[in-house]
């Protein structure tokens, strides 16, 4: 009898260990394949999005902020990856768990189940609903501010060393219709530092009026300080109207400190 009882106990222990191993393998496979699917979805979406951006006209890239495109291609697709790999699991698993728990409670103690459903569930759902609404508002505000933050972290458009003045800064001014006609127009170049102080406000040269090409030759005092700066072109047309370029963002300029 003792040998039979010992054998049964060992069989039960072996069965428990096998169940634990199967559960661990199933959890590993679930996480692995969900992550794999999420990564593949994000990769395919980013490839298609990048190919679409490559086919868009130059005027679109000129008018769209760099932060907006970074946010759409990186942050939004990463949120989709999180939804596929994490939220989909909870969306399938949690309702099943809830139904099984409620069914078990109803079978074992239906009075306690009714009390939980009619009294405790609303008390728990109300703060979750209120906190969820506040979190959604905060998240929506963060999403609106993300493109601007990404634009601040974007790489500068123009580099030069401190005290360098040989290489001018040149650009083609354009809008949604294409290159801007600068015939008879005057152009000024403005540059400000991170504090918002204007450090350059000087006339620029119109190289190709019909093609919208402008150029500014650096002066010694313009590049005397190293750091990150933001610039724009101010155009005064013959009609007296004034327009700045780029339309929605600034030109990033980084003046790097020299070695000596």
C-alpha positions as CSV (number, residue, x, y, z in Angstrom):
1,X,0.0,0.0,0.0
2,X,2.8,2.4,0.9
3,X,4.6,1.6,-2.4
4,X,1.3,2.2,-4.3
5,X,0.7,5.5,-2.5
6,X,4.3,6.6,-3.1
7,X,3.9,5.8,-6.8
8,X,0.7,7.8,-7.1
9,X,2.4,10.8,-5.4
10,X,5.3,10.6,-7.7
11,X,3.0,10.4,-10.7
12,X,1.1,13.5,-9.5
13,X,4.3,15.4,-8.9
14,X,5.5,14.4,-12.4
15,X,2.2,15.5,-13.9
16,X,2.4,18.9,-12.1
17,X,5.9,19.4,-13.4
18,X,4.9,18.5,-16.9
19,X,2.0,20.9,-16.7
20,X,4.3,23.7,-15.5
21,X,6.7,23.0,-18.3
22,X,3.9,23.0,-20.9
23,X,2.6,26.2,-19.5
24,X,6.0,27.8,-19.7
25,X,6.6,26.6,-23.2
26,X,3.1,27.9,-24.2
27,X,3.8,31.3,-22.6
28,X,7.1,31.5,-24.4
29,X,5.6,30.6,-27.7
30,X,2.8,33.1,-27.3
31,X,5.1,36.0,-26.4
32,X,7.6,35.1,-29.1
33,X,5.2,34.8,-32.0
34,X,3.2,37.8,-30.9
35,X,6.4,39.9,-30.8
36,X,7.4,38.5,-34.2
37,X,4.0,39.4,-35.7
38,X,4.2,42.8,-34.2
39,X,7.7,43.5,-35.5
40,X,6.7,42.2,-39.0
41,X,3.6,44.4,-39.1
42,X,5.7,47.5,-38.1
43,X,8.4,46.6,-40.6
44,X,6.0,46.2,-43.5
45,X,4.1,49.4,-42.5
46,X,7.3,51.4,-42.3
47,X,8.6,50.1,-45.6
48,X,5.4,51.1,-47.3
49,X,5.3,54.5,-45.6
50,X,8.9,55.2,-46.5
51,X,8.2,54.3,-50.1
52,X,5.1,56.5,-50.1
53,X,7.2,59.4,-48.7
54,X,9.8,58.9,-51.4
55,X,7.1,59.4,-54.1
56,X,5.7,62.6,-52.6
57,X,6.8,65.9,-54.3
58,X,9.5,68.1,-52.9
59,X,7.0,70.8,-52.0
60,X,5.4,68.4,-49.5
61,X,8.6,67.8,-47.7
62,X,9.3,71.5,-47.7
63,X,6.0,72.4,-46.1
64,X,5.8,69.5,-43.6
65,X,7.7,69.7,-40.4
66,X,10.4,67.1,-39.8
67,X,9.0,66.3,-36.4
68,X,5.6,65.4,-38.0
69,X,7.2,62.9,-40.3
70,X,9.4,61.4,-37.6
71,X,6.3,61.0,-35.3
72,X,4.3,59.3,-38.0
73,X,7.0,56.9,-39.1
74,X,8.5,56.1,-35.7
75,X,6.1,56.8,-32.8
76,X,2.8,55.9,-34.5
77,X,4.1,52.6,-35.9
78,X,5.6,51.7,-32.6
79,X,2.2,52.2,-30.9
80,X,0.8,49.8,-33.5
81,X,3.4,47.3,-32.5
82,X,2.4,47.6,-28.9
83,X,-1.2,47.1,-29.8
84,X,-0.5,44.0,-31.8
85,X,1.9,42.4,-29.4
86,X,0.4,43.3,-26.0
87,X,-3.2,44.6,-26.3
88,X,-4.3,41.8,-28.6
89,X,-3.3,39.3,-25.9
90,X,-5.4,41.0,-23.2
91,X,-8.3,41.5,-25.6
92,X,-8.6,37.7,-26.2
93,X,-7.5,36.4,-22.8
94,X,-9.1,38.8,-20.3
95,X,-12.8,38.3,-21.4
96,X,-12.2,34.5,-21.2
97,X,-10.8,34.8,-17.7
98,X,-13.7,37.0,-16.6
99,X,-16.3,34.6,-17.9
100,X,-14.7,31.7,-16.2
101,X,-14.4,33.5,-12.9
102,X,-18.0,34.7,-13.0
103,X,-19.2,31.2,-13.9
104,X,-17.3,29.7,-11.0
105,X,-18.6,32.2,-8.5
106,X,-22.2,31.8,-9.8
107,X,-21.9,28.0,-9.3
108,X,-20.3,28.1,-5.9
109,X,-22.0,31.1,-4.3
110,X,-24.6,32.9,-6.5
111,X,-25.5,35.5,-3.8
112,X,-21.9,36.7,-3.5
113,X,-21.7,36.8,-7.3
114,X,-24.8,39.0,-7.6
115,X,-23.5,41.3,-4.8
116,X,-20.2,41.7,-6.6
117,X,-21.8,42.4,-9.9
118,X,-24.4,44.9,-8.6
119,X,-22.3,46.7,-5.9
120,X,-18.6,46.1,-6.2
121,X,-18.3,46.2,-10.0
122,X,-19.8,49.7,-10.4
123,X,-17.6,51.0,-7.5
124,X,-14.5,49.7,-9.2
125,X,-15.6,50.8,-12.7
126,X,-16.3,54.4,-11.8
127,X,-12.7,55.4,-10.7
128,X,-11.3,53.5,-13.6
129,X,-13.5,55.4,-16.0
130,X,-12.6,58.8,-14.5
131,X,-8.9,58.0,-14.4
132,X,-9.0,56.6,-17.9
133,X,-10.6,59.8,-19.3
134,X,-7.8,61.9,-17.7
135,X,-5.1,59.6,-19.0
136,X,-6.6,59.8,-22.5
137,X,-6.5,63.6,-22.4
138,X,-2.9,63.6,-21.2
139,X,-2.0,61.1,-23.9
140,X,-3.7,63.1,-26.6
141,X,-1.9,66.2,-25.6
142,X,1.4,64.3,-25.6
143,X,0.8,63.0,-29.1
144,X,0.1,66.6,-30.3
145,X,3.3,67.8,-28.7
146,X,5.4,64.9,-29.9
147,X,6.0,66.2,-33.5
148,X,7.4,69.5,-32.1
149,X,9.7,67.6,-29.7
150,X,10.9,65.3,-32.5
151,X,11.6,68.3,-34.6
152,X,13.7,69.8,-31.9
153,X,15.7,66.6,-31.7
154,X,16.1,66.3,-35.5
155,X,19.5,66.7,-37.0
156,X,20.4,70.2,-38.2
157,X,20.2,71.0,-41.9
158,X,23.5,72.9,-42.1
159,X,26.9,72.5,-40.3
160,X,29.9,74.7,-40.2
161,X,32.8,75.3,-37.9
162,X,33.2,78.4,-35.6
163,X,34.7,81.4,-37.4
164,X,34.2,79.8,-40.8
165,X,32.8,82.1,-43.4
166,X,33.9,80.6,-46.8
167,X,31.0,78.3,-47.4
168,X,27.7,80.2,-47.9
169,X,24.3,78.9,-47.0
170,X,22.1,78.4,-50.1
171,X,18.5,77.3,-50.5
172,X,15.7,77.0,-53.0
173,X,12.5,78.6,-51.7
174,X,9.4,76.7,-52.6
175,X,5.8,76.3,-51.6
176,X,3.0,73.9,-52.6
177,X,3.1,75.1,-56.2
178,X,6.9,74.6,-56.5
179,X,9.8,77.1,-56.6
180,X,8.9,80.7,-55.7
181,X,9.4,83.4,-58.3
182,X,11.7,86.0,-56.7
183,X,11.8,88.4,-59.6
184,X,11.9,91.9,-58.2
185,X,11.8,90.6,-54.6
186,X,14.3,91.3,-51.8
187,X,15.3,88.6,-49.3
188,X,16.7,88.8,-45.8
189,X,18.3,86.0,-43.8
190,X,17.4,85.7,-40.1
191,X,19.1,83.5,-37.5
192,X,18.4,83.1,-33.8
193,X,19.9,81.1,-31.0
194,X,18.1,78.7,-28.6
195,X,17.1,81.6,-26.4
196,X,15.2,83.2,-29.2
197,X,17.7,86.1,-29.6
198,X,18.2,87.2,-33.2
199,X,21.9,87.0,-34.0
200,X,21.8,87.6,-37.8
201,X,19.5,89.9,-39.7
202,X,21.1,90.7,-43.0
203,X,20.2,91.0,-46.7
204,X,20.6,87.8,-48.8
205,X,21.5,87.4,-52.4
206,X,18.9,86.2,-55.0
207,X,20.9,83.8,-57.2
208,X,18.2,82.6,-59.5
209,X,15.1,84.8,-59.3
210,X,12.9,82.5,-61.5
211,X,14.1,79.4,-59.7
212,X,13.8,80.7,-56.1
213,X,17.4,80.2,-55.3
214,X,18.8,82.4,-52.5
215,X,22.2,82.6,-50.8
216,X,23.7,84.2,-47.7
217,X,27.4,84.7,-47.3
218,X,28.5,84.3,-43.7
219,X,30.2,87.2,-41.9
220,X,32.8,86.9,-39.2
221,X,30.5,87.9,-36.4
222,X,27.8,85.4,-37.5
223,X,29.9,82.3,-36.7
224,X,31.8,83.6,-33.7
225,X,29.8,81.5,-31.2
226,X,29.3,77.8,-31.3
227,X,25.9,76.2,-30.7
228,X,22.6,75.3,-32.3
229,X,20.7,78.0,-34.2
230,X,17.5,78.3,-36.2
231,X,17.2,80.4,-39.4
232,X,14.6,81.5,-42.0
233,X,14.4,83.5,-45.2
234,X,12.2,86.6,-45.2
235,X,11.0,87.6,-48.7
236,X,9.5,91.0,-49.6
237,X,7.7,90.8,-52.9
238,X,7.3,93.7,-55.3
239,X,3.6,94.0,-54.2
240,X,4.8,94.7,-50.6
241,X,3.7,91.4,-49.2
242,X,6.1,89.5,-46.9
243,X,6.5,85.8,-46.6
244,X,9.0,83.7,-44.6
245,X,10.5,80.4,-45.7
246,X,10.3,77.6,-44.7
247,X,6.6,78.0,-44.1
248,X,6.1,75.8,-41.0
249,X,9.5,75.1,-39.5
250,X,12.9,76.6,-39.2
251,X,16.3,75.8,-40.8
252,X,18.5,74.0,-38.3
253,X,22.1,75.3,-38.2
254,X,24.9,73.9,-36.0
255,X,28.1,75.9,-35.5
256,X,30.6,73.5,-34.1
257,X,33.5,74.5,-31.9
258,X,36.9,74.3,-33.6
259,X,39.7,72.0,-32.2
260,X,42.2,74.7,-31.5
